[in-house]
Amino acid sequence: MNITEKLPEVKNYINGKFERNGQNFLDVINPSDGSIISTVPLSTFEDVDKAVQAAARAFTTWSDITLKERVQIFFRYRTLLEKHTDELSKLVQLENGKTYDEAKAEIEKSMELCEFAVSMPQIVVNEVQEVSKGVECRIERKPLGVVASITPFNFPNMVPHWTIPIALVLGNTMIMKPSELVPLSTVRMADLLKEAGLPNGVFNIVNGGKEVVEAICDHPDIKAVSFVGSTKVAKIVYRRSTSSLKRCIALGGAKNHLLVLPDANPEMTASNVVASMTGCAGQRCMAASVMVGVDNIQHIIDRMVEDAKKIVPGENLGPVISEEAKKRIEDYITEAESNGAKILLDGRNTIVSGKEGGFYVGPTILDYVTPDMSVAREEIFGPVLSIIRAKDLDEAIEIENGSNYGNAAAVFTQSGGLAKQVMERASAGMIGVNIGVPVPREPFSFGGWNESKFGVGDITGRSSIEFWTKNKKTTIKWNPEAKTNWMS
């Protein structure tokens, strides 16, 4: 695929067919150079309703086949992801701006999520027990019905796979609402799912913005909603969905703290922190955002700055998603500087030769940030690291605990005892020790605490099974001649 080519307009995918709809459209922009690569429709409640009706019709048949039969489709689908890895990676590059290696890693994670989904016959096993002579109790997991997934711009391929394989393998049918900024990857997923043998109506795509999100939250026939995005919108989606008597899990923003102790390995720490802050241009909820340096760690900071200088926009650092995002990120840096932060590395006003229309922000490291500054408290979502100085570990943990968010935290140290203190005391759902991006691998689930997540359970891993299913309990008695006791 030529990364500069313009693609056909995006269409909704309902009941196994792509269909043009709507009067209003948005341009889809390649953030690497600012070029228009497609258009996406702004759908309405009526479009959502049409997709829900198709999904409801498909649910009867889809949920009636066995779990093992449903799994076979995702075996084939996972193979197709592998076969088309290069194409899918370039599609993510085109609409999101990631480097090729970052995009490819996203596809590989999608394959891992499919692998977990196809293990469901070994995980979701009905419970049966003879509770009294001649009396048997049974628990079976049943799908909810029509469900919906609302996904963000930062991982166009991976985040949809947090929900698609697991929810569908468990017998649900789905409405997917991708970010209007990156709708192209989801279109290709629909193609590959159909090629793998997924029946019409089981997976549907409705494109659009706020109106589609509200329609999903309000529709009476949608039983559960997953959301990934900013905390501000996550709160709205959670409240609106649950007020409509739906299940909802809504993942919000993050402000991840990396605690660096004086005994940390300088080379490993510097490379990990820089990779965490700049990977995917800092546009991930697991990115390093604040580094809390304990006591004398100047030698590590110096090394970090040198490592960060090797991260070159347009080469091994992609753009941020939009011109608005670039301006917002640079405004944070300017405000921090005016409030007394020292800029060790400045990524403002970055222009890449040959891609002058791209939305690039270079790696930025701010030192002597204080906990009350906006760069220390608010999610920036760019390749920006704020360094706060702490006199000891207790103060560092207090700073971490003071964040409203709670997605991830990490500590860099060679001391197992100090690491354990952070593991036990940090207020975050995912903890790393000498790891800058502590994302659990399947079957361990992904999910934060505090204002980084709303709802019960997690969106991936074993915990997600509870979210996408309900229990049916059956008590059976066949033998009237059996001796009885108080239970029978």
C-alpha positions as CSV (number, residue, x, y, z in Angstrom):
1,M,0.0,0.0,0.0
2,N,1.3,3.4,-0.9
3,I,1.1,5.4,2.3
4,T,0.1,8.6,0.4
5,E,-2.8,7.1,-1.6
6,K,-6.3,8.2,-1.0
7,L,-8.8,5.5,-0.1
8,P,-12.5,5.1,-0.9
9,E,-14.9,6.8,1.5
10,V,-15.7,4.9,4.7
11,K,-19.1,3.2,4.9
12,N,-21.1,1.6,7.6
13,Y,-21.1,-2.2,7.8
14,I,-24.5,-3.6,8.6
15,N,-25.7,-7.2,8.3
16,G,-22.6,-8.2,6.3
17,K,-22.8,-5.3,3.8
18,F,-21.1,-1.9,3.4
19,E,-23.6,0.8,2.8
20,R,-23.3,4.5,2.2
21,N,-25.4,6.7,4.4
22,G,-25.7,10.2,5.9
23,Q,-25.6,13.7,4.6
24,N,-22.6,14.9,6.7
25,F,-19.0,13.6,6.4
26,L,-15.7,14.3,8.0
27,D,-12.3,14.2,6.3
28,V,-9.9,11.4,7.5
29,I,-6.5,13.0,7.8
30,N,-3.0,11.4,7.6
31,P,-1.3,13.0,10.6
32,S,2.1,12.4,9.1
33,D,1.7,15.0,6.4
34,G,-1.8,16.5,6.9
35,S,-3.2,15.0,3.6
36,I,-6.8,13.9,3.3
37,I,-7.0,10.1,2.8
38,S,-10.7,9.4,3.0
39,T,-14.0,10.6,4.4
40,V,-16.2,9.2,7.1
41,P,-19.9,9.5,7.6
42,L,-21.5,11.1,10.7
43,S,-24.3,8.6,11.4
44,T,-27.5,9.0,13.3
45,F,-29.7,7.2,15.8
46,E,-31.5,5.6,12.9
47,D,-28.3,4.1,11.6
48,V,-27.5,2.7,15.0
49,D,-31.0,1.3,15.3
50,K,-30.7,-0.4,11.9
51,A,-27.4,-2.1,13.0
52,V,-29.0,-3.1,16.3
53,Q,-31.9,-4.8,14.5
54,A,-29.5,-6.7,12.3
55,A,-27.4,-7.8,15.4
56,A,-30.6,-8.8,17.2
57,R,-31.7,-11.0,14.4
58,A,-28.2,-12.6,14.1
59,F,-28.0,-13.2,17.9
60,T,-30.6,-16.0,17.9
61,T,-28.6,-18.2,15.5
62,W,-25.1,-17.1,16.6
63,S,-25.7,-17.7,20.3
64,D,-27.3,-21.1,19.6
65,I,-24.2,-22.7,18.1
66,T,-21.7,-24.2,20.5
67,L,-18.7,-22.3,21.9
68,K,-16.3,-24.6,20.1
69,E,-18.0,-23.8,16.7
70,R,-17.7,-20.1,17.3
71,V,-14.1,-20.5,18.2
72,Q,-13.2,-22.1,14.9
73,I,-14.1,-18.8,13.1
74,F,-11.6,-16.9,15.2
75,F,-8.9,-19.5,14.6
76,R,-9.2,-18.7,11.0
77,Y,-9.5,-15.0,11.7
78,R,-6.2,-15.0,13.7
79,T,-4.5,-16.7,10.7
80,L,-5.8,-13.9,8.4
81,L,-4.4,-11.3,10.7
82,E,-1.0,-12.9,10.5
83,K,-1.3,-13.3,6.7
84,H,-2.2,-9.6,6.3
85,T,0.1,-8.2,9.0
86,D,2.1,-6.0,6.6
87,E,-1.1,-4.5,5.0
88,L,-2.8,-3.9,8.4
89,S,0.4,-2.3,9.8
90,K,0.6,0.1,6.9
91,L,-3.1,0.9,7.3
92,V,-2.5,1.9,11.0
93,Q,0.5,3.9,9.9
94,L,-1.6,5.7,7.3
95,E,-4.5,6.8,9.6
96,N,-2.7,7.1,12.9
97,G,0.8,8.1,12.0
98,K,2.7,5.5,14.0
99,T,6.0,4.1,12.9
100,Y,5.8,0.8,11.1
101,D,7.3,-1.1,14.0
102,E,4.7,0.4,16.4
103,A,1.9,-0.5,14.0
104,K,3.1,-4.0,13.5
105,A,3.4,-4.5,17.3
106,E,-0.3,-3.5,17.5
107,I,-1.3,-6.2,15.0
108,E,0.7,-8.8,16.9
109,K,-1.1,-7.8,20.1
110,S,-4.4,-8.2,18.3
111,M,-3.4,-11.8,17.4
112,E,-2.6,-12.5,21.0
113,L,-6.1,-11.3,22.0
114,C,-7.5,-13.7,19.4
115,E,-5.4,-16.5,20.9
116,F,-6.9,-15.9,24.3
117,A,-10.4,-15.8,22.8
118,V,-10.0,-19.2,21.1
119,S,-8.9,-20.7,24.5
120,M,-12.4,-20.1,25.9
121,P,-13.5,-23.8,25.6
122,Q,-10.8,-24.6,28.1
123,I,-11.6,-21.6,30.4
124,V,-15.4,-21.2,30.3
125,V,-16.4,-24.6,31.7
126,N,-19.9,-25.1,33.1
127,E,-20.0,-25.9,36.9
128,V,-21.9,-29.0,37.9
129,Q,-22.2,-30.5,41.4
130,E,-24.5,-33.1,43.1
131,V,-25.4,-31.0,46.1
132,S,-27.7,-33.7,47.6
133,K,-28.5,-37.3,46.8
134,G,-30.4,-37.1,43.5
135,V,-30.1,-33.3,43.3
136,E,-27.8,-31.5,40.9
137,C,-26.9,-27.8,40.6
138,R,-25.5,-26.4,37.4
139,I,-24.1,-22.9,36.3
140,E,-23.9,-22.1,32.6
141,R,-22.5,-18.9,31.1
142,K,-24.8,-17.3,28.6
143,P,-24.2,-14.3,26.3
144,L,-25.9,-11.0,27.0
145,G,-27.3,-10.3,23.5
146,V,-26.4,-7.2,21.4
147,V,-23.4,-5.3,22.8
148,A,-21.5,-2.3,21.7
149,S,-17.8,-1.2,21.7
150,I,-16.6,2.5,21.4
151,T,-12.9,2.7,20.6
152,P,-10.3,5.5,20.5
153,F,-7.9,6.8,17.9
154,N,-4.6,5.8,19.5
155,F,-4.8,2.0,18.7
156,P,-7.0,1.6,15.6
157,N,-6.4,-2.2,15.4
158,M,-5.6,-3.4,18.9
159,V,-8.2,-1.7,21.1
160,P,-11.1,-3.1,19.0
161,H,-9.6,-6.5,19.6
162,W,-9.8,-6.0,23.3
163,T,-13.6,-6.6,22.8
164,I,-14.4,-8.2,19.4
165,P,-12.9,-11.7,19.8
166,I,-13.9,-12.3,23.4
167,A,-17.4,-10.8,23.2
168,L,-18.3,-12.6,20.0
169,V,-16.8,-16.0,20.9
170,L,-18.9,-15.9,24.0
171,G,-22.0,-15.6,21.8
172,N,-22.8,-11.9,21.7
173,T,-23.4,-9.8,18.6
174,M,-21.8,-6.4,18.3
175,I,-22.0,-2.8,17.2
176,M,-18.6,-1.2,16.8
177,K,-18.1,2.6,16.8
178,P,-14.5,3.4,15.9
179,S,-13.0,6.8,16.4
180,E,-14.0,9.0,13.5
181,L,-10.3,10.0,13.2
182,V,-9.2,6.4,12.4
183,P,-12.0,4.4,10.9
184,L,-10.0,2.6,8.2
185,S,-8.6,-0.3,10.2
186,T,-12.1,-1.3,11.4
187,V,-13.4,-1.6,7.9
188,R,-10.6,-4.0,7.0
189,M,-11.4,-6.1,10.2
190,A,-15.0,-6.5,8.9
191,D,-13.6,-7.8,5.6
192,L,-11.4,-10.4,7.3
193,L,-14.1,-11.5,9.8
194,K,-16.4,-12.2,6.9
195,E,-13.7,-14.1,5.1
196,A,-13.1,-16.1,8.2
197,G,-16.8,-17.2,8.1
198,L,-18.5,-14.9,10.6
199,P,-22.2,-14.8,9.9
200,N,-23.9,-11.6,8.7
201,G,-25.1,-9.3,11.4
202,V,-22.8,-10.7,14.2
203,F,-20.4,-7.8,13.7
204,N,-21.6,-4.3,12.6
205,I,-19.9,-0.9,12.3
206,V,-21.6,2.4,12.7
207,N,-19.3,5.4,12.1
208,G,-19.7,8.9,13.5
209,G,-19.2,11.1,16.4
210,K,-21.1,12.2,19.5
211,E,-24.6,11.4,18.2
212,V,-23.6,7.7,17.6
213,V,-22.1,7.4,21.1
214,E,-25.3,8.9,22.6
215,A,-27.5,6.5,20.5
216,I,-25.5,3.5,21.7
217,C,-25.8,4.6,25.3
218,D,-29.5,5.1,25.0
219,H,-30.6,2.3,22.8
220,P,-32.9,-0.1,24.8
221,D,-31.8,-3.2,23.0
222,I,-28.1,-2.8,23.6
223,K,-27.2,-4.8,26.7
224,A,-23.6,-3.7,27.4
225,V,-21.2,-1.0,26.4
226,S,-17.4,-0.8,26.5
227,F,-15.6,2.5,26.0
228,V,-12.0,3.6,25.8
229,G,-11.1,7.3,25.6
230,S,-10.7,10.3,27.8
231,T,-11.8,10.4,31.5
232,K,-14.2,13.3,30.8
233,V,-16.1,11.3,28.1
234,A,-15.7,8.0,30.0
235,K,-17.7,9.4,32.9
236,I,-20.4,10.6,30.6
237,V,-20.7,7.3,28.8
238,Y,-20.7,5.3,32.0
239,R,-23.4,7.5,33.6
240,R,-25.6,7.6,30.5
241,S,-25.3,3.8,29.8
242,T,-26.0,2.7,33.3
243,S,-28.9,5.1,33.6
244,S,-30.3,3.2,30.6
245,L,-29.9,0.0,32.7
246,K,-26.9,-1.3,30.7
247,R,-23.7,-2.8,31.8
248,C,-20.7,-0.5,31.1
249,I,-17.0,-0.6,31.5
250,A,-15.4,2.8,30.5
251,L,-11.7,3.3,30.5
252,G,-10.5,6.8,30.8
253,G,-7.2,8.7,30.9
254,A,-4.0,8.3,32.8
255,K,-1.1,10.1,34.4
256,N,1.4,7.3,35.0
257,H,4.2,7.9,37.5
258,L,7.6,6.2,37.1
259,L,9.5,6.3,40.4
260,V,13.3,6.2,39.9
261,L,15.5,5.4,42.9
262,P,19.2,6.2,43.2
263,D,20.2,2.5,42.9
264,A,18.4,2.0,39.6
265,N,20.4,0.6,36.7
266,P,21.2,3.8,34.7
267,E,21.2,2.3,31.2
268,M,18.1,0.2,31.6
269,T,16.2,3.0,33.4
270,A,17.0,5.7,30.9
271,S,16.2,3.6,27.9
272,N,12.9,2.3,29.4
273,V,11.7,5.7,30.5
274,V,12.5,7.3,27.2
275,A,10.8,4.5,25.3
276,S,7.7,4.8,27.5
277,M,7.4,8.5,27.1
278,T,7.9,8.6,23.3
279,G,6.4,5.3,22.1
280,C,3.4,5.9,19.9
281,A,4.2,9.6,20.2
282,G,3.1,9.4,23.9
283,Q,-0.4,8.7,22.7
284,R,-1.2,5.7,24.9
285,C,-2.7,5.4,28.4
286,M,0.3,3.5,29.6
287,A,2.9,6.1,28.6
288,A,5.3,7.5,31.1
289,S,4.0,11.0,31.9
290,V,5.7,11.9,35.2
291,M,9.0,10.7,36.5
292,V,9.5,11.1,40.3
293,G,13.2,11.1,40.9
294,V,14.2,10.1,44.5
295,D,17.3,11.8,46.0
296,N,20.3,11.9,43.7
297,I,19.4,10.6,40.2
298,Q,21.0,13.4,38.1
299,H,23.2,10.8,36.3
300,I,20.1,9.0,35.1
301,I,18.4,12.2,34.0
302,D,21.5,13.2,32.0
303,R,21.5,9.8,30.3
304,M,17.8,10.0,29.5
305,V,18.3,13.3,27.8
306,E,21.0,11.8,25.6
307,D,18.8,8.8,24.8
308,A,15.8,11.1,24.0
309,K,17.9,13.1,21.5
310,K,18.2,9.9,19.4
311,I,14.4,9.8,19.0
312,V,13.9,11.7,15.7
313,P,10.5,12.9,14.5
314,G,9.7,11.5,11.1
315,E,12.1,8.6,11.6
316,N,11.6,6.7,14.8
317,L,8.9,9.1,16.2
318,G,5.5,9.5,14.6
319,P,3.2,12.6,14.7
320,V,0.4,13.2,17.1
321,I,-3.1,12.7,15.8
322,S,-4.1,16.3,14.8
323,E,-3.1,19.9,14.6
324,E,-5.3,20.6,17.6
325,A,-3.4,18.0,19.6
326,K,-0.1,19.4,18.6
327,K,-1.1,22.9,19.8
328,R,-2.6,21.6,23.0
329,I,0.6,19.7,23.9
330,E,2.9,22.6,23.0
331,D,0.7,24.9,25.2
332,Y,1.3,22.6,28.2
333,I,5.0,22.9,27.6
334,T,4.9,26.7,27.4
335,E,2.8,27.0,30.5
336,A,5.2,24.7,32.5
337,E,8.1,26.8,31.4
338,S,6.4,30.0,32.4
339,N,5.6,28.4,35.8
340,G,9.3,27.6,36.5
341,A,9.9,24.2,35.0
342,K,13.3,23.8,33.3
343,I,13.2,22.5,29.7
344,L,16.0,19.9,29.3
345,L,14.8,18.9,25.8
346,D,12.3,21.0,23.8
347,G,10.1,19.4,21.1
348,R,8.0,22.4,20.2
349,N,7.8,23.8,16.7
350,T,9.0,20.6,15.2
351,I,8.9,20.4,11.4
352,V,9.9,17.3,9.4
353,S,11.4,17.9,6.0
354,G,9.2,16.6,3.2
355,K,6.2,16.3,5.7
356,E,5.8,20.0,6.6
357,G,2.0,19.5,7.0
358,G,2.5,16.8,9.6
359,F,1.6,17.2,13.3
360,Y,4.9,16.5,15.0
361,V,6.0,17.2,18.5
362,G,9.6,16.2,19.4
363,P,10.6,14.5,22.7
364,T,10.3,16.9,25.5
365,I,11.7,16.6,29.1
366,L,10.8,19.1,31.8
367,D,12.7,19.2,35.1
368,Y,11.9,20.7,38.4
369,V,8.2,20.3,37.8
370,T,6.0,20.7,40.9
371,P,3.0,18.5,41.7
372,D,0.6,21.5,41.4
373,M,1.5,22.2,37.7
374,S,-0.9,21.2,34.9
375,V,1.8,19.1,33.3
376,A,2.0,17.1,36.5
377,R,-1.7,16.7,37.0
378,E,-3.4,16.5,33.6
379,E,-3.1,14.0,30.8
380,I,-1.0,15.5,28.0
381,F,-1.1,12.5,25.5
382,G,2.2,13.5,23.8
383,P,5.9,12.7,24.0
384,V,6.4,14.9,27.1
385,L,8.0,13.8,30.4
386,S,7.7,15.9,33.6
387,I,10.3,15.3,36.3
388,I,9.4,15.9,39.9
389,R,12.1,15.7,42.6
390,A,11.4,13.8,45.8
391,K,13.6,13.6,48.9
392,D,12.7,10.0,49.7
393,L,10.5,7.0,48.7
394,D,7.6,8.0,51.0
395,E,7.4,11.4,49.4
396,A,7.5,9.8,45.9
397,I,4.7,7.4,46.7
398,E,2.7,10.3,48.2
399,I,3.1,12.2,44.9
400,E,1.9,9.2,42.9
401,N,-1.0,8.6,45.2
402,G,-2.0,12.3,44.8
403,S,-3.0,11.7,41.2
404,N,-6.7,11.5,40.3
405,Y,-5.8,8.8,37.8
406,G,-4.6,5.2,38.6
407,N,-3.8,3.4,35.4
408,A,-0.2,2.4,35.9
409,A,2.8,3.1,38.0
410,A,6.4,1.8,37.9
411,V,9.5,1.8,40.0
412,F,13.1,1.5,38.9
413,T,15.4,0.0,41.6
414,Q,17.6,-3.0,42.3
415,S,16.1,-3.4,45.7
416,G,13.4,-6.0,46.1
417,G,12.3,-4.6,49.4
418,L,11.8,-1.0,48.0
419,A,10.1,-2.4,44.9
420,K,7.7,-4.3,47.1
421,Q,6.8,-1.1,49.0
422,V,5.8,0.5,45.7
423,M,3.9,-2.6,44.5
424,E,1.9,-2.5,47.7
425,R,1.4,1.2,48.2
426,A,1.0,2.7,44.7
427,S,-2.6,3.6,43.8
428,A,-2.7,2.1,40.3
429,G,-4.2,-1.0,38.7
430,M,-1.1,-2.0,36.8
431,I,2.4,-1.9,38.4
432,G,5.8,-2.3,36.8
433,V,9.2,-3.0,38.4
434,N,12.0,-1.9,36.0
435,I,9.4,-1.8,33.2
436,G,8.3,1.4,31.7
437,V,5.1,0.2,30.1
438,P,3.6,-2.5,32.5
439,V,0.9,-3.9,30.2
440,P,-0.2,-7.4,31.3
441,R,-0.2,-10.1,28.7
442,E,-3.2,-12.4,28.2
443,P,-4.8,-14.0,30.2
444,F,-3.9,-11.3,32.7
445,S,-6.4,-8.4,32.4
446,F,-6.0,-4.8,31.4
447,G,-7.5,-2.1,33.6
448,G,-6.7,0.8,35.9
449,W,-8.1,2.3,39.1
450,N,-9.6,5.6,40.3
451,E,-10.5,7.9,37.4
452,S,-8.8,5.7,34.8
453,K,-11.7,3.2,34.9
454,F,-15.4,3.2,35.6
455,G,-17.3,-0.1,36.1
456,V,-16.6,-3.5,37.6
457,G,-13.9,-5.8,36.2
458,D,-11.5,-5.3,33.4
459,I,-11.8,-5.1,29.6
460,T,-9.5,-8.0,28.7
461,G,-8.4,-11.3,30.2
462,R,-10.3,-13.6,32.5
463,S,-12.1,-10.7,34.1
464,S,-13.8,-9.7,30.8
465,I,-15.6,-13.1,30.7
466,E,-17.8,-11.9,33.6
467,F,-18.6,-8.7,31.8
468,W,-19.7,-10.2,28.5
469,T,-21.8,-13.1,30.0
470,K,-24.5,-13.8,32.6
471,N,-25.0,-16.9,34.7
472,K,-27.9,-19.3,34.3
473,K,-28.4,-21.5,37.4
474,T,-30.3,-24.8,37.1
475,T,-31.3,-27.2,39.9
476,I,-32.3,-30.7,38.7
477,K,-33.9,-33.6,40.6
478,W,-34.8,-36.9,38.8
479,N,-34.8,-39.5,41.5
480,P,-37.9,-39.4,43.8
481,E,-36.8,-42.7,45.5
482,A,-33.5,-41.3,46.7
483,K,-33.1,-40.6,50.4
484,T,-33.8,-37.0,51.2
485,N,-32.4,-34.5,53.6
486,W,-33.1,-30.8,54.3
487,M,-31.5,-29.8,50.9
488,S,-33.8,-31.9,48.8
